[in-house]
Amino acid sequence: MTQVQHPENSGNHVPIVEWLLPSPNICEKKFEFCGHLLNISRYFGGNLGFAASIWESALVLCQYFEQEKIDFSGRKVIELGSGTGIVGILAVLLGGDVTMTDQENALSQIEHNVSTNIPSASRHRSKVCALSWGKDHMKFPTDYDVILGSDIVYASLAYPLLLKTLLHLSNEPTIIYLCSKLREGNQSSRFHEKLLPQHFNCQLVHRVEDKDINVYKISKLSATTRDDPLM
Ligand SMILES: C[S@@+](CC[C@H](N)C(=O)[O-])C[C@H]1O[C@@H](n2cnc3c(N)ncnc32)[C@H](O)[C@@H]1O
Protein backbone atom coordinates (compact mmCIF):
# COMPACT_ATOMS: atom_id res chain seq x y z
CA MET A 1 0.00 0.00 0.00
CA THR A 2 1.19 3.50 -0.71
CA GLN A 3 0.78 6.42 1.64
CA VAL A 4 0.07 9.67 -0.17
CA GLN A 5 -0.52 13.26 0.89
CA HIS A 6 -3.75 14.75 -0.33
CA PRO A 7 -4.34 18.44 -1.06
CA GLU A 8 -7.68 18.33 0.77
CA ASN A 9 -5.94 17.64 4.06
CA SER A 10 -6.96 20.33 6.51
CA GLY A 11 -7.43 20.90 10.20
CA ASN A 12 -6.68 18.69 13.16
CA HIS A 13 -9.03 15.90 12.23
CA VAL A 14 -7.63 15.32 8.85
CA PRO A 15 -5.15 12.76 8.94
CA ILE A 16 -4.10 10.77 9.14
CA VAL A 17 -3.30 8.77 6.04
CA GLU A 18 -4.72 8.02 2.70
CA TRP A 19 -4.21 4.60 1.20
CA LEU A 20 -4.28 3.62 -2.39
CA LEU A 21 -6.00 0.28 -2.16
CA PRO A 22 -5.19 -2.70 -4.32
CA SER A 23 -7.92 -1.50 -6.62
CA PRO A 24 -6.50 1.60 -8.32
CA ASN A 25 -9.93 3.19 -8.42
CA ILE A 26 -10.66 3.40 -4.71
CA CYS A 27 -8.84 5.40 -2.12
CA GLU A 28 -9.54 5.40 1.59
CA LYS A 29 -9.00 8.02 4.26
CA LYS A 30 -9.55 7.93 8.02
CA PHE A 31 -11.05 10.65 10.19
CA GLU A 32 -12.17 10.97 13.76
CA PHE A 33 -15.14 13.08 14.80
CA CYS A 34 -17.21 13.00 17.98
CA GLY A 35 -15.31 9.90 19.11
CA HIS A 36 -16.20 7.97 15.94
CA LEU A 37 -13.50 6.69 13.63
CA LEU A 38 -14.60 7.03 10.01
CA ASN A 39 -13.01 5.22 7.13
CA ILE A 40 -14.17 6.95 3.96
CA SER A 41 -13.61 5.61 0.46
CA ARG A 42 -13.69 7.61 -2.72
CA TYR A 43 -14.24 6.05 -6.13
CA PHE A 44 -12.25 7.31 -9.06
CA GLY A 45 -12.83 6.58 -12.70
CA GLY A 46 -16.57 6.17 -12.19
CA ASN A 47 -17.49 9.56 -13.61
CA LEU A 48 -18.46 10.81 -10.17
CA GLY A 49 -17.23 14.36 -10.78
CA PHE A 50 -17.42 16.51 -7.64
CA ALA A 51 -18.86 13.61 -5.65
CA ALA A 52 -15.51 11.78 -5.75
CA SER A 53 -13.86 14.12 -3.23
CA ILE A 54 -14.23 14.77 0.47
CA TRP A 55 -14.61 18.53 0.44
CA GLU A 56 -13.20 20.73 3.20
CA SER A 57 -16.71 22.00 3.97
CA ALA A 58 -17.74 18.46 4.92
CA LEU A 59 -14.92 18.29 7.45
CA VAL A 60 -15.77 21.75 8.80
CA LEU A 61 -19.40 20.70 9.25
CA CYS A 62 -18.35 17.51 11.06
CA GLN A 63 -16.05 19.59 13.30
CA TYR A 64 -18.98 21.94 13.98
CA PHE A 65 -21.17 19.00 15.10
CA GLU A 66 -18.35 17.95 17.40
CA GLN A 67 -17.77 21.44 18.79
CA GLU A 68 -21.47 22.05 19.39
CA LYS A 69 -22.08 18.50 20.66
CA ILE A 70 -24.99 18.18 18.24
CA ASP A 71 -27.22 15.22 18.94
CA PHE A 72 -29.44 13.95 16.14
CA SER A 73 -31.24 11.36 18.27
CA GLY A 74 -34.86 10.97 17.23
CA ARG A 75 -34.40 13.46 14.36
CA LYS A 76 -35.53 12.82 10.81
CA VAL A 77 -32.60 14.07 8.72
CA ILE A 78 -31.93 14.42 5.01
CA GLU A 79 -28.58 15.27 3.45
CA LEU A 80 -28.37 16.83 -0.01
CA GLY A 81 -25.37 16.22 -2.30
CA SER A 82 -23.83 13.69 0.10
CA GLY A 83 -20.82 12.89 -2.13
CA THR A 84 -18.98 10.30 -0.05
CA GLY A 85 -21.63 10.41 2.69
CA ILE A 86 -19.24 11.46 5.46
CA VAL A 87 -21.59 14.08 6.96
CA GLY A 88 -24.72 11.93 6.79
CA ILE A 89 -22.87 8.93 8.21
CA LEU A 90 -21.72 11.00 11.18
CA ALA A 91 -25.31 12.17 11.67
CA VAL A 92 -26.42 8.51 11.85
CA LEU A 93 -23.66 7.76 14.38
CA LEU A 94 -24.95 10.76 16.38
CA GLY A 95 -28.39 9.20 16.58
CA GLY A 96 -30.23 10.51 13.51
CA ASP A 97 -32.56 8.74 11.14
CA VAL A 98 -30.79 9.90 8.00
CA THR A 99 -31.52 9.83 4.29
CA MET A 100 -28.35 10.51 2.30
CA THR A 101 -28.99 11.72 -1.24
CA ASP A 102 -27.08 12.59 -4.37
CA GLN A 103 -27.26 12.03 -8.07
CA GLU A 104 -27.61 8.41 -9.15
CA ASN A 105 -23.92 7.90 -10.08
CA ALA A 106 -22.69 8.71 -6.53
CA LEU A 107 -24.97 6.28 -4.71
CA SER A 108 -22.77 3.18 -4.77
CA GLN A 109 -19.88 5.15 -3.22
CA ILE A 110 -22.20 6.34 -0.41
CA GLU A 111 -23.62 2.84 0.08
CA HIS A 112 -20.10 1.45 0.36
CA ASN A 113 -19.21 4.03 3.04
CA VAL A 114 -22.46 3.37 4.89
CA SER A 115 -21.71 -0.34 5.04
CA THR A 116 -18.13 0.28 6.19
CA ASN A 117 -18.91 2.87 8.85
CA ILE A 118 -22.36 2.26 10.28
CA PRO A 119 -22.70 -0.77 12.53
CA SER A 120 -25.42 -3.13 11.38
CA ALA A 121 -27.44 -2.43 14.54
CA SER A 122 -27.82 1.23 13.46
CA ARG A 123 -28.06 0.73 9.73
CA HIS A 124 -31.86 0.75 9.75
CA ARG A 125 -31.53 4.47 10.55
CA SER A 126 -29.76 5.16 7.25
CA LYS A 127 -31.09 5.31 3.73
CA VAL A 128 -29.37 6.20 0.45
CA CYS A 129 -31.52 7.62 -2.36
CA ALA A 130 -31.21 9.49 -5.64
CA LEU A 131 -32.36 13.09 -5.33
CA SER A 132 -31.59 15.46 -8.17
CA TRP A 133 -32.45 18.97 -6.98
CA GLY A 134 -35.51 20.49 -8.54
CA LYS A 135 -36.40 17.20 -10.25
CA ASP A 136 -36.93 14.46 -7.68
CA HIS A 137 -37.62 16.57 -4.60
CA MET A 138 -41.38 16.11 -4.79
CA LYS A 139 -40.93 12.36 -4.14
CA PHE A 140 -39.64 13.18 -0.66
CA PRO A 141 -41.56 14.16 2.47
CA THR A 142 -41.88 17.74 3.64
CA ASP A 143 -41.36 17.22 7.34
CA TYR A 144 -37.65 16.75 7.96
CA ASP A 145 -36.36 17.92 11.32
CA VAL A 146 -32.92 18.60 9.90
CA ILE A 147 -31.49 19.19 6.42
CA LEU A 148 -27.73 19.00 5.88
CA GLY A 149 -25.55 20.15 3.00
CA SER A 150 -21.81 20.61 2.71
CA ASP A 151 -20.36 22.39 -0.31
CA ILE A 152 -23.57 22.16 -2.26
CA VAL A 153 -23.67 25.93 -2.97
CA TYR A 154 -21.08 26.10 -5.72
CA ALA A 155 -22.80 26.27 -9.11
CA SER A 156 -25.03 29.28 -9.64
CA LEU A 157 -27.12 27.59 -12.34
CA ALA A 158 -28.26 25.07 -9.72
CA TYR A 159 -29.27 27.65 -7.09
CA PRO A 160 -32.95 27.91 -8.13
CA LEU A 161 -33.19 24.10 -8.09
CA LEU A 162 -31.55 23.91 -4.69
CA LEU A 163 -33.88 26.59 -3.31
CA LYS A 164 -36.94 24.77 -4.67
CA THR A 165 -35.71 21.57 -3.01
CA LEU A 166 -35.04 23.22 0.36
CA LEU A 167 -38.47 24.87 0.27
CA HIS A 168 -40.17 21.56 -0.41
CA LEU A 169 -38.32 19.50 2.22
CA SER A 170 -38.64 21.98 5.09
CA ASN A 171 -41.26 23.44 7.33
CA GLU A 172 -40.89 26.17 9.94
CA PRO A 173 -39.34 24.01 12.71
CA THR A 174 -36.82 22.39 10.31
CA ILE A 175 -33.20 23.27 11.01
CA ILE A 176 -30.96 23.44 7.95
CA TYR A 177 -27.18 23.38 8.30
CA LEU A 178 -25.34 24.44 5.17
CA CYS A 179 -21.57 24.60 5.16
CA SER A 180 -20.26 26.55 2.19
CA LYS A 181 -16.90 27.57 0.87
CA LEU A 182 -17.28 31.08 -0.53
CA ARG A 183 -15.55 30.99 -3.89
CA GLU A 184 -15.11 33.99 -6.13
CA GLY A 185 -17.17 33.82 -9.28
CA ASN A 186 -19.84 31.32 -8.24
CA GLN A 187 -22.07 33.80 -6.36
CA SER A 188 -22.24 31.61 -3.26
CA SER A 189 -22.32 34.77 -1.09
CA ARG A 190 -25.26 36.02 -3.12
CA PHE A 191 -27.07 32.71 -2.54
CA HIS A 192 -26.60 33.00 1.22
CA GLU A 193 -27.11 36.76 1.55
CA LYS A 194 -29.78 37.51 -1.06
CA LEU A 195 -31.58 34.41 -2.38
CA LEU A 196 -31.98 32.31 0.77
CA PRO A 197 -33.13 35.19 3.02
CA GLN A 198 -36.18 35.72 0.77
CA HIS A 199 -37.55 32.45 2.20
CA PHE A 200 -35.43 31.56 5.22
CA ASN A 201 -33.88 33.01 8.39
CA CYS A 202 -30.14 32.61 7.92
CA GLN A 203 -27.64 32.76 10.74
CA LEU A 204 -23.87 32.51 10.31
CA VAL A 205 -22.90 30.28 13.24
CA HIS A 206 -19.29 29.34 12.48
CA ARG A 207 -16.56 30.56 10.18
CA VAL A 208 -13.14 29.23 9.26
CA GLU A 209 -11.49 32.46 8.23
CA ASP A 210 -8.40 31.18 6.44
CA LYS A 211 -10.45 28.81 4.28
CA ASP A 212 -13.39 31.18 3.74
CA ILE A 213 -15.80 28.47 4.83
CA ASN A 214 -19.02 29.35 6.65
CA VAL A 215 -21.56 27.25 8.53
CA TYR A 216 -25.10 28.62 8.38
CA LYS A 217 -28.03 27.61 10.55
CA ILE A 218 -31.17 28.23 8.55
CA SER A 219 -34.91 27.98 9.20
CA LYS A 220 -37.93 28.68 7.07
CA LEU A 221 -39.69 32.02 7.41
CA SER A 222 -43.34 31.84 8.36
CA ALA A 223 -45.68 31.77 5.36
CA THR A 224 -46.79 35.35 6.06
CA THR A 225 -43.27 36.82 5.91
CA ARG A 226 -41.94 34.68 3.09
CA ASP A 227 -41.69 35.97 -0.49
CA ASP A 228 -43.65 33.98 -3.03
CA PRO A 229 -42.00 30.55 -3.09
CA LEU A 230 -40.50 29.08 -6.24
CA MET A 231 -42.58 25.91 -6.10
C1 LIG B 1 -18.76 19.79 -4.07
S1 LIG B 1 -19.54 18.25 -3.92
C2 LIG B 1 -19.77 18.10 -2.16
C3 LIG B 1 -19.88 16.66 -1.72
C4 LIG B 1 -20.00 16.44 -0.22
N1 LIG B 1 -21.20 17.06 0.32
C5 LIG B 1 -18.78 16.97 0.48
O1 LIG B 1 -18.84 18.07 1.06
O2 LIG B 1 -17.75 16.29 0.46
C6 LIG B 1 -21.22 18.62 -4.45
C7 LIG B 1 -22.16 17.44 -4.39
O3 LIG B 1 -23.45 17.86 -4.84
C8 LIG B 1 -23.94 16.91 -5.77
N2 LIG B 1 -24.82 17.62 -6.73
C9 LIG B 1 -24.49 18.59 -7.61
N3 LIG B 1 -25.53 18.99 -8.31
C10 LIG B 1 -26.58 18.26 -7.88
C11 LIG B 1 -27.96 18.22 -8.23
N4 LIG B 1 -28.47 19.01 -9.19
N5 LIG B 1 -28.75 17.36 -7.57
C12 LIG B 1 -28.25 16.55 -6.60
N6 LIG B 1 -26.97 16.54 -6.21
C13 LIG B 1 -26.13 17.39 -6.85
C14 LIG B 1 -22.70 16.35 -6.45
O4 LIG B 1 -22.93 15.07 -7.03
C15 LIG B 1 -21.72 16.29 -5.29
O5 LIG B 1 -21.80 15.10 -4.56
Ligand as a Chemical Component Dictionary entry (heavy atoms), coordinates in Angstrom:
data_LIG
# 
_chem_comp.id                   LIG 
_chem_comp.type                 NON-POLYMER 
_chem_comp.pdbx_formal_charge   0 
_chem_comp.three_letter_code    LIG 
# 
loop_
_chem_comp_atom.comp_id 
_chem_comp_atom.atom_id 
_chem_comp_atom.alt_atom_id 
_chem_comp_atom.type_symbol 
_chem_comp_atom.charge 
_chem_comp_atom.model_Cartn_x 
_chem_comp_atom.model_Cartn_y 
_chem_comp_atom.model_Cartn_z 
_chem_comp_atom.pdbx_ordinal 
LIG C1  C1  C 0  -18.757 19.788 -4.073 1  
LIG S1  S1  S 1  -19.541 18.249 -3.921 2  
LIG C2  C2  C 0  -19.766 18.098 -2.158 3  
LIG C3  C3  C 0  -19.884 16.661 -1.722 4  
LIG C4  C4  C 0  -20.001 16.441 -0.220 5  
LIG N1  N1  N 0  -21.196 17.062 0.320  6  
LIG C5  C5  C 0  -18.779 16.965 0.481  7  
LIG O1  O1  O 0  -18.845 18.067 1.062  8  
LIG O2  O2  O -1 -17.746 16.286 0.465  9  
LIG C6  C6  C 0  -21.217 18.616 -4.449 10 
LIG C7  C7  C 0  -22.159 17.440 -4.393 11 
LIG O3  O3  O 0  -23.445 17.859 -4.842 12 
LIG C8  C8  C 0  -23.936 16.907 -5.766 13 
LIG N2  N2  N 0  -24.825 17.621 -6.725 14 
LIG C9  C9  C 0  -24.485 18.589 -7.608 15 
LIG N3  N3  N 0  -25.529 18.992 -8.313 16 
LIG C10 C10 C 0  -26.579 18.263 -7.882 17 
LIG C11 C11 C 0  -27.955 18.216 -8.227 18 
LIG N4  N4  N 0  -28.466 19.012 -9.193 19 
LIG N5  N5  N 0  -28.753 17.361 -7.567 20 
LIG C12 C12 C 0  -28.252 16.554 -6.598 21 
LIG N6  N6  N 0  -26.967 16.542 -6.214 22 
LIG C13 C13 C 0  -26.134 17.387 -6.854 23 
LIG C14 C14 C 0  -22.696 16.347 -6.446 24 
LIG O4  O4  O 0  -22.933 15.067 -7.032 25 
LIG C15 C15 C 0  -21.719 16.295 -5.294 26 
LIG O5  O5  O 0  -21.797 15.100 -4.564 27 
# 
loop_
_chem_comp_bond.comp_id 
_chem_comp_bond.atom_id_1 
_chem_comp_bond.atom_id_2 
_chem_comp_bond.value_order 
_chem_comp_bond.pdbx_ordinal 
LIG C1  S1  SING 1  
LIG S1  C2  SING 2  
LIG S1  C6  SING 3  
LIG C2  C3  SING 4  
LIG C3  C4  SING 5  
LIG C4  N1  SING 6  
LIG C4  C5  SING 7  
LIG C5  O1  DOUB 8  
LIG C5  O2  SING 9  
LIG C6  C7  SING 10 
LIG C7  O3  SING 11 
LIG C7  C15 SING 12 
LIG O3  C8  SING 13 
LIG C8  N2  SING 14 
LIG C8  C14 SING 15 
LIG N2  C9  SING 16 
LIG N2  C13 SING 17 
LIG C9  N3  DOUB 18 
LIG N3  C10 SING 19 
LIG C10 C11 SING 20 
LIG C10 C13 DOUB 21 
LIG C11 N4  SING 22 
LIG C11 N5  DOUB 23 
LIG N5  C12 SING 24 
LIG C12 N6  DOUB 25 
LIG N6  C13 SING 26 
LIG C14 O4  SING 27 
LIG C14 C15 SING 28 
LIG C15 O5  SING 29 
# 
